Amino acid sequence: MRHRKAGRQLRRTSEQKLALMRNLATSLIESERIETTEAKAKELRPFIEKLVTKARAGTLHARRLAIRHIHKRAAADKLFQKIGPKFATRPGGYTRILKTGHRKGDGAEMAIIEFCQD
Protein backbone atom coordinates (compact mmCIF):
# COMPACT_ATOMS: atom_id res chain seq x y z
CA MET A 1 0.00 0.00 0.00
CA ARG A 2 1.14 3.53 -0.76
CA HIS A 3 -0.75 5.42 1.89
CA ARG A 4 0.55 8.96 2.42
CA LYS A 5 3.29 8.53 -0.18
CA ALA A 6 2.85 11.66 -2.26
CA GLY A 7 4.67 12.32 -5.52
CA ARG A 8 6.00 10.17 -8.32
CA GLN A 9 8.72 7.60 -7.79
CA LEU A 10 10.14 7.97 -11.33
CA ARG A 11 11.76 4.52 -10.86
CA ARG A 12 14.52 6.01 -8.73
CA THR A 13 15.64 5.94 -5.14
CA SER A 14 14.97 9.06 -3.09
CA GLU A 15 18.59 10.21 -3.43
CA GLN A 16 18.54 9.75 -7.21
CA LYS A 17 15.22 11.59 -7.47
CA LEU A 18 16.54 14.52 -5.42
CA ALA A 19 19.64 14.71 -7.64
CA LEU A 20 17.41 14.63 -10.73
CA MET A 21 15.21 17.46 -9.38
CA ARG A 22 18.27 19.55 -8.52
CA ASN A 23 19.75 19.09 -12.00
CA LEU A 24 16.44 19.81 -13.75
CA ALA A 25 15.92 22.91 -11.59
CA THR A 26 19.41 24.18 -12.38
CA SER A 27 18.85 23.63 -16.10
CA LEU A 28 15.49 25.40 -15.94
CA ILE A 29 16.99 28.39 -14.15
CA GLU A 30 19.87 28.61 -16.63
CA SER A 31 17.81 28.33 -19.82
CA GLU A 32 14.34 29.32 -18.49
CA ARG A 33 12.75 26.59 -20.66
CA ILE A 34 13.47 22.87 -20.89
CA GLU A 35 11.87 19.87 -22.54
CA THR A 36 11.53 16.72 -20.47
CA THR A 37 9.00 13.97 -19.86
CA GLU A 38 5.60 15.02 -18.59
CA ALA A 39 6.00 13.14 -15.29
CA LYS A 40 9.36 14.80 -14.57
CA ALA A 41 7.94 18.22 -15.44
CA LYS A 42 4.97 17.72 -13.12
CA GLU A 43 7.29 16.63 -10.33
CA LEU A 44 9.69 19.54 -10.97
CA ARG A 45 7.00 22.22 -10.80
CA PRO A 46 6.50 22.35 -6.99
CA PHE A 47 10.26 21.94 -6.45
CA ILE A 48 11.16 24.98 -8.58
CA GLU A 49 8.25 27.09 -7.33
CA LYS A 50 9.46 26.72 -3.74
CA LEU A 51 12.89 27.94 -4.87
CA VAL A 52 11.39 30.96 -6.65
CA THR A 53 9.39 31.80 -3.52
CA LYS A 54 12.66 31.79 -1.56
CA ALA A 55 14.23 34.00 -4.24
CA ARG A 56 11.38 36.48 -3.88
CA ALA A 57 12.33 36.95 -0.22
CA GLY A 58 15.91 37.67 -1.25
CA THR A 59 17.36 37.32 2.25
CA LEU A 60 20.67 35.70 3.07
CA HIS A 61 18.89 32.87 4.85
CA ALA A 62 16.68 32.24 1.79
CA ARG A 63 19.76 32.24 -0.45
CA ARG A 64 21.46 29.66 1.76
CA LEU A 65 18.35 27.48 1.73
CA ALA A 66 18.17 27.68 -2.07
CA ILE A 67 21.88 26.97 -2.53
CA ARG A 68 21.27 23.60 -0.85
CA HIS A 69 19.58 22.62 -4.10
CA ILE A 70 21.17 24.90 -6.71
CA HIS A 71 24.87 24.08 -6.58
CA LYS A 72 25.97 26.31 -9.48
CA ARG A 73 26.80 29.82 -8.33
CA ALA A 74 25.77 31.46 -11.63
CA ALA A 75 22.37 29.76 -11.54
CA ALA A 76 21.79 30.79 -7.93
CA ASP A 77 22.74 34.38 -8.75
CA LYS A 78 20.35 34.40 -11.70
CA LEU A 79 17.57 32.98 -9.52
CA PHE A 80 17.96 35.71 -6.90
CA GLN A 81 18.84 38.67 -9.17
CA LYS A 82 16.55 38.15 -12.18
CA ILE A 83 13.90 35.48 -11.64
CA GLY A 84 12.94 36.30 -8.04
CA PRO A 85 12.37 40.04 -8.58
CA LYS A 86 10.51 39.31 -11.84
CA PHE A 87 7.81 37.46 -9.88
CA ALA A 88 7.83 39.79 -6.84
CA THR A 89 4.15 40.71 -7.17
CA ARG A 90 2.91 37.32 -8.36
CA PRO A 91 1.41 35.15 -5.58
CA GLY A 92 2.42 31.83 -7.15
CA GLY A 93 2.22 29.88 -10.39
CA TYR A 94 5.62 30.88 -11.74
CA THR A 95 5.91 28.01 -14.22
CA ARG A 96 3.76 26.42 -16.89
CA ILE A 97 3.82 23.02 -18.51
CA LEU A 98 3.04 22.62 -22.22
CA LYS A 99 2.51 19.10 -23.53
CA THR A 100 4.37 18.41 -26.78
CA GLY A 101 3.32 14.87 -27.68
CA HIS A 102 5.16 11.56 -27.72
CA ARG A 103 8.90 10.97 -27.91
CA LYS A 104 9.80 9.07 -31.06
CA GLY A 105 12.10 6.49 -29.45
CA ASP A 106 9.96 5.10 -26.65
CA GLY A 107 6.63 6.91 -26.91
CA ALA A 108 7.03 8.78 -23.63
CA GLU A 109 4.78 11.80 -23.11
CA MET A 110 6.96 14.90 -23.49
CA ALA A 111 6.38 18.39 -22.13
CA ILE A 112 8.04 21.79 -22.00
CA ILE A 113 8.30 23.48 -18.62
CA GLU A 114 9.07 27.18 -18.62
CA PHE A 115 8.79 30.29 -16.52
CA CYS A 116 5.68 32.36 -17.19
CA GLN A 117 6.21 35.71 -18.88
CA ASP A 118 4.86 38.25 -16.46
FENHUKA-V365477 format. One record per run of one state. SS is the DSSP state (H for helix, E for strand, C for the rest). FROM is the first residue (numbers start at 1). TO is the last residue. If there is no record, write none. Layout:
BEGIN
ss: {SS;SS}
from: {FROM;FROM}
to: {TO;TO}
END
This chain:
BEGIN
ss: {C;H;C;E;H;C;H;C;H;C;E;C;E;C}
from: {1;14;32;33;38;58;60;68;73;87;95;103;109;116}
to: {13;31;32;37;57;59;67;72;86;94;102;108;115;118}
END
